[in-house]
Amino acid sequence: MGNPIKSKLPPGLYLIATPIGTARDITLRALDILSSADVLVAEDTRSLRKLMEIHGVAPGERPLVAYHDHNGDKVRPRLLAALDAGQSVVYASEAGTPMVADPGFDLTRAAVEAGHALVSAPGPSAVIAALTVAGLPTDQFHFAGFLPNSASRRKTALRALSGVPGTLVFYESPKRVAAMLKDAAEVLGGDRQAVLARELTKKFEEVLRGPLAGLAVQCASRSLKGECVVLIGRGDSPSVSEADIEEKLLQALETLSVRDAADRVSAELGMKRRQVYQLALKLEAGK
Ligand code: SAM
């Protein structure tokens, strides 16, 4: 790997994404920022130190400050003072993208209120990695973070999400994933397509797919370990009329084959492909 560029960074708060498994998923720009920022801040200083060591970036004499949910109020003034003094401050959460079910929000809000620049160095995030491999529609998705731990509050939260017209994405602990899938099948319907994406980018990466009810049974029979993302495809929407489907199909058939038009429209509307394909055949024949 080439040496990261060491040039003085303009002042501001730099939010960098870090790998969710494979260390080499760090971006070159994140390494550049880590090598030249004045102040290093991390949710977990040990993880950041290790990541920097792997990539040959030395903290040197620069401060490496811990910032997490439990000490944010105490540490924030110090970081804001560094920003006020024109320094560049880089923040990394333990893994993935800061603020995506991770700390950083209060810090960014305070920095914005004080008129400082926020700079993103985007990169890994489990929600995007999971959507990429799930094979569920991604034209609309709703990231719901972690559901409550208790079954009754979890079901209430799921009920509130039942009408969302997109793929639902959750972070979940491996201990609770089977119970969560069972509750989701009960509340949202066991036929909805679901995916469990586990240990993404790591040695034991695994992606399980199936209807919610079947996936719940499959997961209940295993003792799952590692980090998990659960995705649930949208249900058939009763509000989609045949006229809506026809209109979308006619548009798609202008440029696509019957097969591709049916694929696209069924994914877009979250409908079973067979029904859409039959309608596409009829429309094509009547042209
Ligand atoms: N900020 C991170 C991001 O951008 O993805 C998420 C942090 S959150 C505290 C940790 C949760 O993310 C885990 O419990 C799991 O649900 C999910 N996660 C993180 N790494 C993962 C991986 N390699 N595979 C699957 N899920 C992962």
Residues whose N, C-alpha, C, O or C-beta is under 5 A from the ligand:
A	BS01	SAM	I20 G21 A95 G96 T97 P98 V100 A101 D102 P124 S125 A126 V127 Y171 E172 A197 R198 E199 L200 E227 C228 V229
